[in-house]
Amino acid sequence: MPLNADALPSAPQAGASLLRVGSTVPVPIDTILDLLVQPPDVVEKNLVSKFIEVVTTRFDALTSEFINDIASLKERHSALITAAVTGQIDTTQA
């Protein structure tokens, strides 16, 4: 889309920085930032918040599940070593 010089301010705003990139028309940086960074509306904020809540809840559940699985594996590991040391398992065969 070509740059329309008539649509831009004719003089820079007081105190605003100017940006000159590939154009001979100075554009206040505030104008560019207003175009690039728009805060989300309330509906979008609520959707993002709900999504983060759902993902965090699932992450917490998986973390708890993994902690329980690790504890169970440690217990089985200990029982296997005990069984091997006490002779309940034949360790002579590979």
Backbone as ProteinMPNN parsed JSONL, in Angstrom:
{"seq_chain_A": "MPLNADALPSAPQAGASLLRVGSTVPVPIDTILDLLVQPPDVVEKNLVSKFIEVVTTRFDALTSEFINDIASLKERHSALITAAVTGQIDTTQA", "coords_chain_A": {"N_chain_A": [[0.846, -1.168, 0.0], [0.737, 2.142, -0.957], [2.299, 5.027, 0.48], [0.395, 7.631, 1.647], [0.878, 10.876, 1.487], [-0.771, 13.02, 2.044], [-2.432, 12.176, 4.045], [-0.931, 12.161, 6.299], [0.352, 13.898, 9.22], [1.173, 17.345, 8.789], [3.1, 18.726, 10.186], [5.405, 17.818, 12.734], [4.324, 16.6, 15.955], [4.631, 18.404, 19.007], [7.472, 17.584, 20.828], [7.337, 14.883, 20.068], [8.98, 11.97, 18.9], [10.52, 11.42, 15.716], [10.28, 9.259, 12.915], [12.143, 8.109, 10.263], [12.061, 6.076, 7.761], [12.629, 4.8, 4.778], [11.026, 6.767, 3.646], [10.231, 10.081, 2.755], [8.636, 11.601, 4.224], [8.185, 12.705, 7.424], [7.096, 10.748, 10.164], [5.415, 10.774, 13.163], [6.559, 8.831, 15.895], [4.725, 8.031, 17.788], [2.364, 7.845, 16.342], [2.876, 5.629, 14.745], [3.203, 3.636, 16.716], [0.635, 3.65, 17.797], [-0.729, 2.446, 15.739], [0.464, -0.078, 15.609], [0.361, -1.28, 18.168], [-2.263, -2.203, 19.809], [-4.282, -2.357, 22.599], [-5.882, -5.334, 23.843], [-9.445, -5.94, 23.671], [-12.048, -6.126, 26.218], [-13.473, -8.55, 26.011], [-11.666, -10.204, 24.624], [-9.563, -10.202, 26.478], [-10.813, -11.565, 28.566], [-11.227, -14.06, 27.361], [-8.582, -14.902, 26.934], [-7.696, -14.972, 29.575], [-9.37, -16.998, 30.636], [-8.521, -19.166, 29.065], [-5.844, -19.387, 29.923], [-6.308, -20.056, 32.577], [-7.577, -22.581, 32.296], [-5.532, -24.071, 31.038], [-3.531, -23.88, 32.982], [-4.745, -25.217, 35.121], [-4.922, -27.801, 34.041], [-2.19, -28.305, 33.678], [-1.349, -28.272, 36.362], [-2.722, -30.532, 37.295], [-1.511, -32.556, 35.753], [1.111, -32.3, 36.69], [0.816, -33.081, 39.37], [0.006, -35.72, 38.94], [2.328, -36.776, 37.719], [4.142, -36.504, 39.839], [3.076, -38.331, 41.658], [3.392, -40.673, 40.114], [6.193, -40.803, 39.937], [6.865, -41.206, 42.64], [5.699, -43.72, 43.005], [7.239, -45.247, 41.19], [9.766, -45.017, 42.413], [9.264, -46.421, 44.761], [8.741, -49.002, 43.722], [11.21, -49.484, 42.55], [12.86, -49.601, 44.804], [11.694, -51.845, 46.054], [12.296, -53.815, 44.14], [15.115, -53.882, 44.248], [15.433, -54.714, 46.903], [14.236, -57.266, 46.732], [16.017, -58.513, 44.968], [18.4, -58.479, 46.444], [17.744, -60.011, 48.681], [17.445, -62.468, 47.59], [15.09, -63.266, 46.375], [14.724, -62.95, 43.734], [16.059, -64.382, 40.846], [19.147, -63.511, 39.886], [21.114, -64.458, 38.288], [20.718, -65.071, 35.637], [20.686, -63.494, 32.44]], "CA_chain_A": [[0.0, 0.0, 0.0], [1.592, 3.32, -1.028], [2.17, 6.004, 1.545], [-0.361, 8.802, 1.243], [1.443, 12.006, 2.221], [-1.842, 13.928, 2.457], [-3.081, 11.645, 5.24], [-0.017, 12.295, 7.429], [0.415, 15.252, 9.756], [2.106, 18.187, 8.038], [4.191, 19.105, 11.081], [5.471, 16.883, 13.858], [3.762, 17.048, 17.22], [5.668, 18.911, 19.909], [8.088, 16.583, 21.692], [7.241, 13.518, 19.551], [10.116, 11.551, 18.073], [10.168, 11.169, 14.33], [10.883, 8.076, 12.333], [12.312, 8.212, 8.818], [12.512, 4.812, 7.195], [12.121, 4.602, 3.427], [10.038, 7.769, 3.309], [10.714, 11.447, 2.968], [7.647, 12.259, 5.067], [8.378, 12.283, 8.818], [5.91, 10.23, 10.829], [5.661, 10.677, 14.602], [6.633, 7.451, 16.373], [3.475, 7.745, 18.501], [1.387, 7.432, 15.332], [3.203, 4.248, 14.361], [2.9, 2.767, 17.854], [-0.82, 3.535, 17.9], [-1.169, 1.5, 14.717], [1.035, -1.401, 15.833], [0.081, -1.852, 19.482], [-3.592, -1.893, 20.31], [-4.602, -3.271, 23.705], [-7.054, -6.174, 23.555], [-10.686, -5.512, 24.305], [-12.409, -6.867, 27.425], [-13.855, -9.915, 25.641], [-10.437, -10.944, 24.324], [-8.852, -10.382, 27.75], [-11.5, -12.624, 29.309], [-10.945, -15.326, 26.696], [-7.189, -15.263, 27.222], [-7.648, -15.306, 30.995], [-10.008, -18.315, 30.805], [-7.62, -20.145, 28.455], [-4.701, -19.569, 30.828], [-6.819, -20.77, 33.748], [-7.793, -23.983, 31.916], [-4.227, -24.692, 30.792], [-2.84, -23.976, 34.265], [-5.402, -26.292, 35.874], [-4.484, -29.07, 33.436], [-0.774, -28.436, 33.998], [-1.263, -28.642, 37.779], [-3.173, -31.922, 37.411], [-0.454, -33.414, 35.205], [2.244, -32.245, 37.615], [0.459, -33.931, 40.504], [0.024, -37.099, 38.451], [3.723, -37.159, 37.533], [4.752, -36.648, 41.161], [2.608, -39.618, 42.176], [4.03, -41.734, 39.328], [7.606, -40.872, 40.336], [6.893, -41.827, 43.967], [5.404, -45.135, 42.794], [8.412, -45.859, 40.565], [10.821, -45.111, 43.435], [8.878, -47.506, 45.658], [8.96, -50.261, 42.996], [12.655, -49.622, 42.395], [13.353, -50.041, 46.1], [11.22, -53.222, 46.262], [13.05, -54.681, 43.236], [16.465, -54.034, 44.804], [15.289, -55.549, 48.1], [13.97, -58.645, 46.298], [17.24, -59.05, 44.372], [19.396, -58.665, 47.507], [17.307, -61.082, 49.589], [17.411, -63.741, 46.867], [13.754, -63.593, 45.89], [14.796, -62.883, 42.283], [17.269, -65.02, 40.329], [19.885, -62.514, 39.136], [22.219, -65.086, 37.555], [20.391, -65.101, 34.213], [20.585, -62.16, 31.849]], "C_chain_A": [[0.893, 1.232, 0.0], [1.286, 4.29, 0.107], [1.477, 7.248, 1.008], [0.099, 9.981, 2.091], [0.366, 12.959, 2.701], [-2.491, 13.472, 3.762], [-2.212, 11.81, 6.479], [-0.02, 13.715, 7.951], [1.468, 16.062, 9.014], [3.279, 18.62, 8.896], [4.213, 18.13, 12.252], [4.865, 17.482, 15.119], [4.898, 17.481, 18.131], [6.162, 17.783, 20.8], [8.02, 15.165, 21.174], [8.474, 13.191, 18.73], [9.628, 11.256, 16.67], [10.906, 9.943, 13.834], [10.955, 8.268, 10.831], [12.911, 6.91, 8.32], [11.871, 4.656, 5.827], [11.095, 5.624, 2.997], [10.651, 9.144, 3.532], [9.761, 12.231, 3.856], [7.856, 11.798, 6.51], [7.05, 11.852, 9.441], [6.217, 10.147, 12.322], [5.614, 9.218, 15.052], [5.36, 7.063, 17.122], [2.386, 7.273, 17.542], [1.615, 5.988, 14.933], [2.855, 3.289, 15.488], [1.403, 2.604, 18.049], [-1.355, 2.527, 16.895], [-0.724, 0.078, 15.035], [0.579, -2.055, 17.126], [-1.276, -1.372, 19.966], [-3.89, -2.857, 21.454], [-5.843, -4.098, 23.36], [-8.301, -5.65, 24.263], [-11.015, -6.456, 25.473], [-12.75, -8.321, 27.096], [-12.614, -10.759, 25.375], [-9.619, -11.186, 25.597], [-9.476, -11.518, 28.552], [-11.235, -13.993, 28.695], [-9.527, -15.806, 26.996], [-7.062, -15.695, 28.681], [-8.229, -16.7, 31.254], [-9.117, -19.415, 30.235], [-6.433, -20.435, 29.378], [-5.128, -20.342, 32.074], [-6.999, -22.262, 33.45], [-6.459, -24.708, 31.734], [-3.469, -24.869, 32.106], [-3.432, -25.088, 35.123], [-4.96, -27.653, 35.352], [-3.013, -29.333, 33.749], [-0.587, -28.872, 35.449], [-1.675, -30.101, 37.992], [-2.109, -32.884, 36.89], [0.767, -33.442, 36.117], [2.002, -33.147, 38.808], [0.519, -35.413, 40.12], [1.46, -37.604, 38.284], [4.432, -37.35, 38.875], [4.349, -37.972, 41.79], [3.26, -40.782, 41.438], [5.498, -41.904, 39.719], [7.737, -41.54, 41.702], [6.645, -43.33, 43.845], [6.597, -45.866, 42.176], [9.568, -46.003, 41.561], [10.533, -46.268, 44.395], [9.11, -48.87, 44.987], [10.444, -50.536, 42.804], [13.264, -50.169, 43.685], [12.951, -51.501, 46.369], [11.982, -54.201, 45.373], [14.462, -54.928, 43.763], [16.42, -54.925, 46.047], [15.079, -57.013, 47.715], [15.232, -59.275, 45.704], [18.273, -59.355, 45.453], [19.013, -59.832, 48.413], [17.157, -62.427, 48.885], [16.042, -64.14, 46.351], [13.701, -63.561, 44.352], [16.114, -63.519, 41.872], [17.981, -63.993, 39.432], [21.031, -63.122, 38.331], [21.952, -65.154, 36.062], [20.209, -63.697, 33.688], [19.277, -61.955, 31.167]], "O_chain_A": [[1.74, 1.362, 0.884], [0.167, 4.355, 0.615], [1.925, 7.845, 0.029], [-0.245, 10.079, 3.269], [0.578, 13.655, 3.694], [-3.039, 14.289, 4.501], [-2.692, 11.62, 7.596], [-0.357, 14.645, 7.218], [2.523, 15.542, 8.653], [4.364, 18.86, 8.365], [3.165, 17.671, 12.706], [4.886, 18.696, 15.327], [6.012, 16.967, 18.024], [5.368, 17.105, 21.452], [8.609, 14.283, 21.798], [8.959, 14.021, 17.961], [8.471, 10.889, 16.461], [12.012, 9.636, 14.279], [9.944, 8.557, 10.191], [14.113, 6.674, 8.442], [10.67, 4.4, 5.739], [10.348, 5.369, 2.053], [11.496, 9.324, 4.409], [10.03, 13.38, 4.204], [7.716, 10.608, 6.793], [6.022, 12.506, 9.266], [7.195, 9.506, 12.707], [4.734, 8.463, 14.639], [4.957, 5.9, 17.096], [1.581, 6.407, 17.885], [0.668, 5.214, 14.797], [2.27, 2.235, 15.241], [0.945, 1.526, 18.428], [-2.332, 1.831, 17.172], [-1.455, -0.873, 14.76], [0.424, -3.276, 17.173], [-1.407, -0.258, 20.474], [-3.759, -4.068, 21.279], [-6.744, -3.62, 22.67], [-8.219, -5.006, 25.309], [-10.334, -7.46, 25.679], [-12.354, -9.227, 27.829], [-12.517, -11.893, 25.842], [-9.048, -12.263, 25.769], [-8.768, -12.333, 29.144], [-11.04, -14.973, 29.414], [-9.31, -16.985, 27.278], [-6.39, -16.682, 28.98], [-7.65, -17.487, 32.002], [-8.97, -20.474, 30.845], [-6.067, -21.592, 29.585], [-4.382, -21.188, 32.567], [-6.617, -23.108, 34.258], [-6.282, -25.825, 32.22], [-2.834, -25.901, 32.318], [-2.695, -25.822, 35.781], [-4.658, -28.554, 36.135], [-2.636, -30.465, 34.052], [0.236, -29.74, 35.737], [-1.052, -30.819, 38.774], [-1.838, -33.91, 37.513], [1.387, -34.49, 36.296], [2.89, -33.897, 39.213], [1.017, -36.244, 40.879], [1.771, -38.733, 38.667], [5.239, -38.268, 39.021], [5.178, -38.659, 42.387], [3.642, -41.772, 42.061], [5.986, -43.029, 39.821], [8.633, -42.361, 41.9], [7.31, -44.125, 44.511], [6.927, -46.977, 42.59], [10.271, -47.013, 41.546], [11.441, -46.999, 44.791], [9.623, -49.791, 45.624], [10.885, -51.682, 42.884], [14.083, -51.088, 43.654], [13.76, -52.294, 46.85], [12.285, -55.311, 45.808], [14.95, -56.058, 43.727], [17.276, -55.793, 46.22], [15.684, -57.903, 48.313], [15.483, -60.46, 45.921], [18.951, -60.38, 45.388], [19.889, -60.568, 48.866], [16.785, -63.417, 49.514], [15.866, -65.281, 45.923], [12.762, -64.075, 43.745], [17.158, -63.243, 42.463], [17.487, -63.649, 38.358], [21.835, -62.391, 37.753], [22.898, -65.285, 35.285], [19.666, -62.823, 34.363], [19.029, -60.882, 30.616]]}, "name": "protein", "num_of_chains": 1, "seq": "MPLNADALPSAPQAGASLLRVGSTVPVPIDTILDLLVQPPDVVEKNLVSKFIEVVTTRFDALTSEFINDIASLKERHSALITAAVTGQIDTTQA"}
